Amino acid sequence: MARLVAGWNPPVALRVVPDLWTGPDHRRTGKEPMQYNPANPLIVQGDRTVLLEVDNPLYPEARDALAPFAELEKSPEHIHTYRLSPLSLWNAAAAGMTAEAMVDVLTRFSKFPLPLNLPVDLRELVSRYGRVRLERQGTNLVLVTTDRPLLEELARQKSLKEYLYDRLDDTSFRIDDGDRGVLKQALIGIGYPAEDIAGYTDGADLELKLRDISRSGLPFHVRDYQRMSVDAFHAGGDVRGGSGVIVLPCGAGKTIVGIAAMAALKKHTLILTTSTTAVEQWKREILDKSDLDDSDVATYTGDSKDIAAVTVATYQIVTYRPKKDGEFPHFKIFNEKDWGLIIYDEVHLLPAPVFRVTADIQARRRLGLTATLVREDGREEDVFSLIGPKKFDVPWRILEQKGWIAEALCHEVRLAMPGQERMEYALAEWRDKFRLASENPSKEDLCEALLEKHDGPDDRVLIIGQYLKQLRRIAARFDLPLITGQTSNPEREELYMKFRRGEIRRMVLSKVGNFAIDLPDANVMIQVSGTFGSRQEEAQRLGRILRPKDGAEPAHFYTLVTRDTREMDFAHHRQLFLTEQGYAYVIVDESDVMAGAGQCLSSGGEGP
């Protein structure tokens, strides 16, 4: 069995090779008793929900065993609720986990016998992945299944009819290559996700080697888990590789995974990412870690429109159009070169128009990189269909324990709203309440207390929020630099560089701080406001302080939440992400911070 680092046997969530999930056949004959133990932490219910007791000694083990195939829905103090959703089961199946392995996990940790219908339902859902396949037969793209009645049923589905061309035999239809993506979207929509083994266009060759010593003079090697993720995506060049999503924490080196994938494929590559800052970061890392030179790597942004063997572009420029209902002139970039690989950085933020063009380029290899598969627009199924299923997933806490990312202590600080603002909140329209709670002026006093607490020479503090008026007040009060969407790129880069060099140790960021900024020394994040209940934003912001640090001091992540308001409701949803990754978050009162109760804030005790 593969080991991520010496002496460590990876949990189920990391086992991406199919035979690692095969094992004894756990199907019951009905004669032997189902094993269970009232001391176990799970209650498995017939509606495919799973309740997990937080205070149970087996909680961490059960949580990690559930994570590969169950979706966390709620995480209050004592009982967390998971759902065995079709998409979570299909992602696990695509990574090689069998239905029997899933049933085994549920049986092993359940208090009571599993509901009789659940193993049957689970096996049925899991079996739907790959029951229909897209294959290449000669020059034809073919939809094929050995289940003839299923094919007859699919042929009568209104959403599929227009994509099924010539009937080749009892088990297959010819498909137009241009419909490869939309057909997969339609199939997952009716509950039969296709396994796409039709292969890919080779793409133009590109000689590329990784350096042992980076251009900056530092030793460089691809970490074991990064290499495993590339191997899972590439699959040795087999048709079952070449498309999929790698889920890694911020700070774990997703950019390195992308560069290592480029080195494995050695093909012309198009990289799409979130901002001009991210574009420059990708280019800097590619030139530093590989033997490519400056002429091999181009940037395609609002400022430059260059194309090279490796081209890094922003989602914004690709989806720009002069008129709201007009064409997207920069979609042409997808055909400017014979790309052998397209990398979608922060794939959970992929704009809707890029899904449309991605549906048309299914013959290109596609790699998605993200810290969380959760999308706020609910289009996770489109990521599965058009980019590919999840191929590799590492729990954040595992990498923390091994020192690849910094240890983080997460705190929710609850505070009251001052009397005058409280009355304004009470009288406000429902749509305005969240903003008023988020902009609670008392948060500025809390920021002052936290800045005093983290005033050591090694502290690097980021204050981040949603509302510009609030951020401007904080920046002015503490005389701190502020970076917003209106800050020019040269000014941003200058401030980031000063922060990296330690010339400034504190900075205020708007939402631009969520994405792809390289500030490895940041060790404190104060979140004064956020985007409603965004789990993906929580992932991005926590990730800003998870770069490994010298010394043993953990990073600190503070979220300031106004009690008895809508902000608390949304905070619970955001905290789902922390729970998924195995972090405890400690809830403290504003009085503890104002009184300097350091012990309360620095403890790693279990929170809800």
N, C-alpha and C positions, 0 to 999 in steps of 0.2 A: 504493500500500500504506500502511495506517495506521502511524503511528509513535507510539510511546508517549511519548517526549520528543524534542525537537528533535535531529536528527542520529543517532537510534538506530533501527535497523531491528530490530523485535522478533523473538526466536527463535520457532521453530515452536510452542512451548508457549503463546504468547500469541495466535496467529493464530486467532481464533475465527470469522471470517467464512468461510463455506464456499468461496467462490471463491478464497480465498488458498491453499487446499490442492490445488486442481485444477491440472493442468498437463499435460505431455506424457504420453502413454499409455505406461507402462513395461512393458506385457505383452510377453512374448518370443514370437517366432515359432518359436524353436528353431534358427534359422539363424545369428543373430548371437551372438557369444560373450558370456557374462556377465562384466562387468568386476569385477575385484577386485585387491587389492594386499596382499602379505604384510606390508607395513609398517603396515597399518591396525590399529585397536585391537579390532575385534569378531570373535568366532567365533560364528556363528549355527548353531544345531543343530536337527535335525529334530523334536525334541520341544518346540519353541517356547521353548527357553531360549536366552539370549544372554549370552555371556561378554565382559566388557569389561576390557581391560588398563588398570590405573590409571596405570602409569608411561609409557604411550604419549603422545607429544606431542599427539595428537589426542583424548585422553581428555575434556577439558572440552567440546569441540565435539560429540563423539559422545554424551556423557552428556545434554547439553541436547536433542539431536535425538531421543534415545530416550524422554525423560521423558514426552512427551504420550501415548504409546501402549504403554509397557512398564512393568511393575511390578518394582521392586527387591526381590529376595528375600534376598540375602546380600551383605555388603560387608567381607570380610576384607582383608588388607593389599594384595594385588597384583591379584586378579581379582574383579570384582563380577559377580554373577549376576542377570540380569533374566529375567522371564517374560512372554511375550505372552499374558496371560490374557484370557479372553473379556470380562471386565468392563472391563479397561484398553483393549481394542480398541473396545468399544462406547462408552465415554466419549469416546474420540478421534473416533469416527464421528459421535456426537451433536454434537460441537463443529465438525464439518465436515471433518475430515481423511479423505482417501480412502485406500483400501487401496493404491493405486498409490504414494501419497506415502510410506506406511509401508515398502513394499517398496523404494522408492528410497533411504530412509535406511539400511536394512539393507545394500543393495547397495553404497552409497557408502562405508560404513565397514567392510565385511567383509574379512577376510584372504583368505577362500576363497570359491569360488562358493556361493551359497545352496543348501541341500538342495532337491532338485527338488520335494519335496512341500510345502515351507514357503510359497512364494507362493500356491499353490493353497489350502492350508488357511487362510492368513491372509485371502485374499479371501472365502472361504466364510464365515468367522466374521464378518467385518466386514459382509458383505451381509445377515446375519441381523437386524441392527438396522434397524428400519423396514420389514421385509418384510411385517409385519402392522401395521395402523394402527387407531387409534381415531378415528373421525370423527363429526361431527354431520350427520345427514341429516334436515332438518326438525326435528322435536322428538325424533327418535330418536337414541340413542347406538348406534353401529354399529362392529363389528369387521370390517375389510375387508382383503382381499389380492387381488392379481392372480394369485397362484399357487394355482390351484384344488386341485391335489393336496395342497399344504401345508394348506389349509383343511380338507380331508377328514381329514388326519392329525390336526390339532389337535382337530377335533370328536370324535375317538375317545379323546382323552387324558382319563383319569379326573379329573385335577386341574382340567380346564377345563369338562367337560360341564355342570356345574350352573350355569355362568355364561353359557352360550350358549342364548339363548331362540329366538325365531322365526328360521327360515332365510329370509332375504329373497330371495336369489338364489344363483347358483353361487359368488359371491365374498364374501358377507357374512352376518353374523348380527346380530340386534338384541341389545343388551346393556342390562341394567338399570343406571340411573345409580348406584345404590348399590353396584354391583359393580365400578365402574371401577378402584378401587385394587387390590382383591384379584385381579382378572383380570390386571392388569399384573404383580403379584407371581407369579402362576401362570405367566404366559408367560415371564418371565425365568428362572423355575425350570426350564423345559424347553428353554431355549436360544434363544428367539425374543423378544427384548425389543421391545415395541410402541412405535411412535412415536405419542404422544398429541397429536393436533391437533384435539381435540373442543372446544377453547375453554373459556371460564371465565365464571362469573357476574360481572357487572360490579362489583357491590358498591356501597355507598353512596359518594357523592362527598364529597371533602374538599379544600377549597382550601388549598394548601400551596405556599409559595415558599421557596427557600433564600436566606439572607442573603448580601450581599457583605461586610458587617461584622458579625461575630458579636455576640451580646448582651453578651459579655464585652469587646467593644471591639477585638478583633483582626480583621485581614483574613481572609476565608474564601473559599476556592474549592475545587471538587472537582478533584482531581488527574486527569491524563490517564488513567492506568490504572484509576482508580476510575470515571471516566466510561465507559471502554471496557467495563468489567465490567457496568455497569448497562445499557448499550446491548445487550450480548450477551444479558443476561437478558430485557430488555423486547422486543427484536426489533421495535421500532417499533409495538408493539401487536399484532403478528401472532400467530396461534394457535400458531406454533412458539416463541414466547416465553412468558413467564409462569410457567415452572416450571424450576427447576434450581439448581445449587450453584455458588457463587463461592468459589474457593480463593485466599486471600491470607494472607501472613504476619501473625502477631501484630505489632501496631504499624504496620501498613500502612493502617489505617483501615477495617476492616470495618464499623464502626458508621456511618461516613460513607457507605459504599456502600448500607447499608440505608436511611438517610435520603434519599439521592439517588434510590433506587428508589421511595420513597414520593412524592417530588416528581414523578417521572416519571409515576406512575400516578394520583396525586391521589385516593386511595380510603381509606376507613376501614381501619386496619391493626392487626393483633394481632401482637405480638412476644413470642416465647418465648425465655427465656435461662436461664442456669445458676444464678443466685444473686440474693439481694436486693441485694447490692453492684452486680451487673451491671444489675439493674433501674434502680437509681438513676443509674448511669452513662448508660444509654440515655436516660432522661428528661432528664438534665442536658444531654446532647449535642443532643437533639431541640429543646429550648427554646432552646439557645444558637445553633444553626445554622439554624433555620427561623423562619418568622413565626407559628408556632402559639403560643398562650398556655397558661397553666397549666391552664385548664379543658378544653383539648383533649386533654391527656395524663394518663392515669390509670395507677396501679400496682395490680396484682392479686397479692398475696403473702400470707404468713401474717399480716401485720399490717394489711393493707388489702385490701378487695374491691371496688374502684371500677372502673367501666367508662366509657370515653369513646371518642371517635372514634379515638384512638390509645391502645391499652392494652398495657402491658408486664407480663408475668407470668413467674413462674419455672416451670421444669419440675417442681420439687418440689411446688408447690401444685396444679398441674394433675393430677399423678399421685397425689395424696394420696387415701387411702380409709380409712375408720374400721376396716374389717375386711379381713383379708388376702384373703378371697374375695368381698369386697363390691363394690359399684359405685364408680365414680369420680365423686363429686358435682360436681367442678369441671370436668368435661368440658363442662358446659353453656356455658362461656365461648366455645366455638367457634360457638355459635349465638346468643349474646347480642346481636351486632351483625351487620349485613350486610357482613361483612369482604370487602374487595376484594383484600387481600394478607395473607398470614401469613408472618412472618419467623422462621426457626428459627436462632437464634444458636448457634454451636458445634454444628453439626448432627451432628458425629461423636459427640456425647454424647447424642443424642436417646434418651430412655428408651423401652423396648419398648412400654409402653402408649400412648405418643404416636404410634407407628407405627400402632397399631390405629385410633385416632381419625382420623389423617391419611388412612388408606385410605378413610374415609367422606366426606371433604371434598375430593375431587379436583377439584371444580368451582371451588375457590378458588385463586387464584394463590399459588404457594409459592416462597419464596426461602430457600435454605440458605446459611449463611455458616460458613466453617471455615478453619483453617490446614492441615488434613490430612484427606483422605478416609478414612484408615485408621481402622477401628473395631476395638476389642479383642474385640468379640463376633462379628465376622465378618459383620455385617449390611450390608455395603456395597451389596449388591444391593437391599436394601429402600430405602436412600437413593436409589439410581438410579430405582427404580420409583415410589416414593411422593412424594419431594421433587422429583426430576428429575435428569437427567444433569449432569455437570460442564459448565458453560458458559464458564468463564474460569479461568485458572490462571497465576500469575506466579511464576517461580523466585525464591526469597528473595535469592539472590546478585545477581540483576539489579537488584532494588530497592536493595540495599545499594550497588552500584556507582554508582547514580544519586543516592544520598544520602537516599532516602526512608525507609530504616531504617538503624540504626546498623551499622557494621562489627562483626563478632563474631569473637573468637578462642576456639576450643573446645579444652579440655584434659581429658584423662582422666588423673587422678593415681592411680597404683596403689600400694597400701600393703600391708604384711604384717599379719597378725593376731598379737597378743601370745600368748606361749606358753600361758598358762592358758586363754585364750579359744579358741586353736587346738585344744586338746584337747577342750574342750566342743563345738566345732563338729564334730570328728571323730566324737564319740560321739552326736551329736544325730540325731533322726529326720529323714528326708529333707525333710519339710514344714517343719521348723524351721530348716533350714540357711540359707535366703536371709535370713531375719530376723536371724539371728546375724551373718552376714557384713555385712549392712547396718548393724547397730548396733555394729560394730567400734569400741571406745573410742579407738583411735589416731586416728580421724578428727577427734576434738576437738583434738588437737595440730596436725593439719594445718589445721584451721580457724583456729587461733591464728596460724600462720605466714602464711596467706593474708590474714587481717585486718591483720596487720602490713604486708604487702606493699601492700595497698590501703587505706592510711590517709591518703590525701591529702584536702584540703578539698573536692574535687569528687567524691570517691568515694561512691557510694550502694550498699550491699551488702545483698543478700538471701541468707539461708541457708534452704534449703528441704529438707524431708524427708518421709518417710512415717510414721515411728514416733514417737509422742508422747513416750515415755520418753526417747528419744535427744534430741529437740528440747528437752525441758525441761532436760536436763543442759546442753546447749549454751547455752540462754538464761540459765541460772543462772550458769554459769561466766564468761560474758562480759557479764553484766548487760545483756541485750538484751530488748526487748519481744517477746512471743511471741503470734502469732495462730493460733488453732485453730478447729475447728468449734464449740467451746463458747464462744468469745469473742462477746459480744453485738454486734449490728450497730452500735449507737452507739459502742461502744468501738473496734471495727474502723475505723469511719470517722474517728474522732479520731486513731488511730495513723497511718492512711494519710495524713491531712491533714498531720500533723506531719512525716511522711517527705517529702511533696511540698514542704513549706516549708523543709526542711533542718534542722528542730529535732532530729530524730533521723536518723542516717545509716546505721544498721544495724538489721536486723529479721530475726526468725526466723519462718518460715511453715510451716504444715502443708500438706496438699493443698489447702486453701482458696486457696492462692496460685497454683494452676494456672490458675484461671479468672477472666477478665474483671476484673482489678484494674488500676486506672489509676495506675501509679507511673512516670511518664515519665522521671524522673531516675535510676532504677536502672541501674547500669552494670556491676555484678558480681553474678553468681549462683554460689553454692556449693551444689551438689546433694549432700547427704550420703546420701540414700537415695531410692529411687523404687519405683514400682509394677511390679515384675517387669520385663518387657521392653516397656513401653508406649511405642510410637513417638508416640502422640498426646500423652502426658504430656511427652515430650521437646520436642515442638513448643510446647506451652503454656509450659513453663518457659523455654526459650530466648527465646520471644517477650516475656517479662517485661522483658528488658534491651535490646530492639531498637528502642525509641522513639528517633527521631533526637536527637542530643545536640549542644550547642554545642562547638566545638573538634574536633580531629582524633583524639583518643584513642579506640581501639576499646573495645567492651564485652568482658567476659571471662566465659566460661561454664566452670565447673569441675565435673567429676563425680568424686567420690571412690569408688574401687572397690577392694574387698579382693581381692587376687590369690589364685589357686588355690582359688577358691570358686565357688558357683553365681552369685554376683553378677556375676562376669565374663561368664558365659554370657548373662545377661540384658542386660548392658551392650552386648554386640555387637548384639543385636536393637534396642535403643534407638538405637544409632548409625546404623541404617539411615536414620532420618529425616534426620540431618545429611548423610549422603552423598547422599540424594535431592535435597537443596536446594543441593548444591554446596559444602558446608563441609568443609574438612580439619579433623581433630581430631588434636592432638599428644598422644602418650602420653609421660608423664614419670613418674619414680619419686618416691616420697615424699622421698627424700634430696635430690633437686634442690630441692624446695620448702623443706625444713627448712634447707638450706644457703643459701637465698636466691638460687638460680640464676635471676635474673630474665630473662636472655637466653633461656634455654630455654623459659620460660613465655610470653614475649612474642612469640616468633617465630611467623610465620604459615606455617612450613614444612609440607610435605605430611605428613600422617599416614596411617595405613592407611585 
